[in-house]
Amino acid sequence: MAIPKFPNFIPVAFEHKDELLPFYATLKDGICENTFASLYLDSYKYRYNISRFSEKTYIVTGIENTEPKTLCEKLGLVCRFCYILGEFPSSEDFTKIFLDTHMKCCCYLKNVSKSTVEKNAKLFEEKKLHAEYDRDNADYLYKRVELAELKGKAFHKKKNLVNKFNAEYKGQTKQIDEATESDALYILNQWKRQRTEHAEDEGDFLQCSLALQYRKELQLTGIILYADEKPAAFSLGEMIAGGTMYDTHFEKGIDSFHGVYQAVNEQMALSLPENVELINREQDLGDEGLRQAKLTYRPCGMVEKYKVCLWNNKTPLICKPDDMQV
């Protein structure tokens, strides 16, 4: 299924992988959303639509459905966002894009890299657009060697938990493949049961289920950690940024195995080839508990992303309820 040329949009579909996988392979910015797996797996949540603006540029739009309530909702409108994949458009093309009926109803542009903001500073100034650092959406980066070795005082507590896990259980690591994928699904279902005991939603259960089901087609790889031959945890992700970075999309474990998350994190890092310098463990989405957990692993940097508001004086750009195309 071919992706139509702008201004035509269609919903993101699994069949788009043949066109988009080679395109995503050219992107080197390390942004976790910039993979076909991320696009497809989140398309159910954000109702993504996509259009091809040029051979080097695609445009994705989505529907925001999370808190806090936006100005759009207060005005009775659907809050649509967008992001641009690949080469950022020129000033003339930028105007053309956002005069389109589908696009002019977008409230903001997201997942804009720091390099794109710096390179297009004049364009943003000309359009009177302000790029704001999106801290909640920034990806955490870690040195693969540090997560594999856990050396020094900074990682003392993590190493102790790994040691306790190894002392209590006979650990074994296997690749996720046809022979072990049922064990990964077992872990995922146990994780879901644990989560729903304390939360009202299933989190990313659906996305993770699809990722396991289509891991080959999505070019995902991962490991399963066993404790006394019982499935205990798994980690699943993919190579990005030209193979120098590994993006950990999912990490699930069974809580009754004490220290299992620290152990599977270490084993995932140990399993990666030496050409992988960094591990991207994605964003915290503003969750304070998750933020503190990610910080305890001492990130060496962040993949900074920016959000650009497309509203002028609290009014959407020529947007009216009749324009909305969900």
N, C-alpha and C positions, 0 to 999 in steps of 0.2 A: 504494500500500500504506500504510494508516494505521498509525501507531504506537499500540500499545495503551495503555490507561490503567493506571497502577500499581494492583496489584502485578505485572501481567503484563509480561514482557520479550520482545523478539524481537531477532534479530541485525540489526545495522545493514545496510541495503541501499541500493543506488543509487536505488531508487524512492522513498526517503524525502526526496529533495531538494525536492520540491514543497511538503512540509510544513515542512521545516527551513530552507530558504534564507531565507524571510521572517522566521522567528524569529531566526536568527543575525544578520540585518541590524539587529535591535534592540539587540544587545549592543555596548557601547561601551568595554569594559575593555581592548581591545588584546591580549588573550591569544591567542597564535598557534594554539592548539588549538581556539579557539572560532569555527570556521568549518565549514561542511559538508564542504568539500574535505578539511580535516585529519581530520575524523571518518571519512569514507568511505575515504580513502586509507590510513589506519592501521588500519582495521577488520580487515584480513587479518593484521596483525602482532599485534594485541592481542585479537582475537576480541570486538569490542565488541558489547554488547547494550544496548538502549535502551527506556525506558518514559516515558510522559507523566504526570507527577504532577499538573500543572494546566496551564492555558493559558499560564502564564508560567514553568513549571519542567519541565525534562526531567532524567532521571537516566540516566547512562551507566555501565556496568560493563565492566571488561576484565580480561584475564588477564596477569599480569606474567611475562615470560619472559626477563629479562635478569639479568646479574650485578649486585650480589653475591647469593649465595644467601640467601634470606630464612628467617626463623624458620618460616614456613609449610612450606617445603620440608623443613626438618629434622624437622618433625612429620608429614611425609607428606601435606600438604594442598596444594591449588592456591592460589597467592597471587592473590587477586582485589583489584582496586582499584576505586574509583568516583569520579565527579565529578558535580557538580550544575551544570546549565546554567540561566542565568536567575536568577529570584528565589529567594533562599535560603529554605528552609522555616522555619517557626516552631518553637519548642521542642517543642510538642505533635506537630507533623508530623515533626520530626526523629526523635523517639522511634518514631513509627509506621513511618517508613521503615526504620529499622535493626533493627526487630523482625521484619521480613519475612524469610522463609527465604533468599531469593536475596541480600538485602542484608546479612544478619548474618554472612555469610561473607567480607565485604570486610575486608581488613587495614587499608587506609588510604584517606583521602579526599585527592585531589590536585587541582592546578590551582585552588586557592582563591586568589582575588585578595586583595591587601592591603586593599582597601576592605571586602571581605566579612568578613575577620578583624576589622577594627576595628569594623564595624557590629554584629557578632555576638559580641563579646567576652563578654558576660554569658551567652549561650547556651553557649559553649565552656566557660566556668567552671562553669556549672551541670552540664554533662555530664562534667566533669573531663577535658576534651580539650585537648591542647596543640598549637597551630599552630606548626610549625617552618618557617622560611624554607628553601625548596628552591632553593638557589643553582644547582645543576646544571641546573635546569629553567627558570631565569629567562631571559626574552627580552631580547636586546640591541637598543637603540633608537639610531638615528642621525638626525641632521638631514639631510633630503633635500638642502638647499642645500650642505652641507659635502661630501657624497659626490659631488655633481655638479661642484663647483668644485675640490676638493682644494687649497685655499689654505693657506699658512702652513707653518711648520717641522714641525708635527705630521704633515702629509701629504706631506712632501717625498719620501720614498722611494716612496710610492704613485704620486705624480705622475711621478716619473722612469721608473717601469716603464710607465706609460701612454704617456709620450712615446717611449720606446724601441719599444713596440709600434707606435705610429703612424708612427715613422720607418722601421721595418723592413717594415711591411705597409701596403697600401692598405685601410684599414678602412671597413666599410659596415654599417649597422644596419637591420634590417627587423623588422616586427612578426611574431610567430608567428601564422600563419593557414593556410588550406588550401594555399596555394602554397608555404609554407616549412616546414610541419610535418615533412616528410620529412627536411629538413636538421637539424631539432632531434633527430629520432630517430637520425640518423647520429651526431651529436655524443654523444648518450646512450650509444649502443653502443660508441663509441670510449672514452668515459669508463669504461664497465664493463670493457672489455678492460684499460685501464690499472690499474684498481683490483684486479682479480683476479690481476694479476701480483704484487701485494704483500700482498693480504689474502685471508682464507679465505671471506669472504662478499661479496655483491653490494651491500651497503649498502641504499640506498633506490631501487635500480633499478626494482623492481616498482612502487612508489608513483609514481615519476616517469613511468614508461611509461603508467600509467593516467591520470595528470594530463594528459599530452599527448593521449591518446586522447579524453578527456572534457572537454577544457579549456573548451569552450563551455557545456556543461551545468553545470560546476562554477564558472562565471563567473571563469575564470582568464585572465590576460593576460600577455604577455611579449615579449621581443625576442630576436633572433638577431644575433650579431656575426660578420661575415665578415672574413677576412684574405686579401687578394688574391683575392676572390670565392670563397674556400673557407670552408665552415662551420667556425667556430672555438669558439664558446661560445654559451650561451643562459641566460636568466634568466626564471623563471616564478613568478607569484604572484597576489595579489588585494588589492583594497581592503578595509580593515576599519576599525573604529572610526568609522563614519559617513562614510567617505571621506577622513578626515584622515591616515590611516596606510596604508602599503602593506606587505604581508607577503610577503617573498621566501621562497617555499616551496622552490624548487630553483634551483641555479646550477651548471651543468656546463660544463666546458671541456676542450679537447684540450691536454695539457701541452706539446706540441712548439711551440706558439705562445707564445713567452716573453712574459709580462706580460698574458696573455689574461684572467685572472681580474680583475685590477685594471681592465682596459679595459672588460670587460662590466659590472662593478659601476658604473663611472662612467657608462656609456651608459644603464644602467637608470635611474639617478637623473635623468639629463638627459631621459629620455623621459616622466617622470611629470608630471602637471599641477601647477600652482602651489598648488592647494588641499591637496596632500599635504605635510604638514609633517614627518612622521617616517617612517622606514623601519624595519620590524621584521625583523631578520635571524635571529630565532629563537634557540634555546638552544645551549649547547655540550655538554650531556649529561655533563659531568664530564670530557670529553676535554681533556687539558692542551694538546695541540697546537692543537686547534680554539679553545680559550679564548684562547690567546695571539694567534692569528690574528684573532679578533674584536676583541680589545682594541687591536690596532694601528690599527684604524680609528677609535679614540677615540669610543666610544659616549657619547651625551649622557645616557643613563639606562638603566634596566632595567624591564621589566615583571615585578614581583615576584610570585612564586607561592608558595603555602604548601602543606605537606603536613600532614595531621591523622591521627595514629595512632588506629586504632579498636580497639586491643588494651588489655587491662587486666591489669597484672601478668603480662605475657608469655603471656596466654591470650586467644585470639580471643573476640569477643563471642558466646557461646553457640554456637560453631561446632564441628561434628563432621564427620568425613569423609563421613558419609551425607548431609549437607546440601548438599554441593557440586553445583552445577548448572553445568556447563561449557558 
